[in-house]
Amino acid sequence: MIEKIQKINIPQRIWIFIVGTVKPNMLTQVSIAIGFCIWLYLFSWHLLTFLTLSLMGTLDKATELDAAFNRIGSKYQMLLPGNITTYLWIHSLVQLIVFGVALVGLILIWRQKKIGFLLYIFSNAATYVVTFLVLNMSYMWNELSIIDFVLLLTVTLYFTLGYFLFYKGK
């Protein structure tokens, strides 16, 4: 008998490389799905900020926009002197990198690797540290939504609890 040969295209190979062939248990699947939705929400804000600030120089009235940003940003008394748009651009770029690490952590949690929990937990904590170091505490309290704090803190605590429950003895 001739066996049916199943062809796997490139997107399928990439998907299998990322998530593997073994599905985790249902609790892990739901946790990863919720964590990914929250990740996508937070990541999209930083991506939009990065793109906006990167393309702002192409506008006709870029200097007026830059002056408006600086006028608003001057009330936060940044740790270092300079242009607030530069700090916002650096912040969003670093946050994109940090959220990339968080995504890798979620993928590794899906693949049931212990290091995934650590990457995800520490990258979530790094988002607060980066915001504090680059933009200052007054910016954090005035410009970041309480929902963002609650979402990030909730998933961080949830995955921290999961790490200690599932990898306590290992």
Secondary structure as UniProt FT lines:
FT   HELIX           10..19
FT   HELIX           26..55
FT   HELIX           56..58
FT   TURN            60..61
FT   HELIX           62..73
FT   HELIX           74..76
FT   HELIX           84..110
FT   TURN            111..112
FT   HELIX           114..135
FT   HELIX           137..143
FT   HELIX           146..166
//
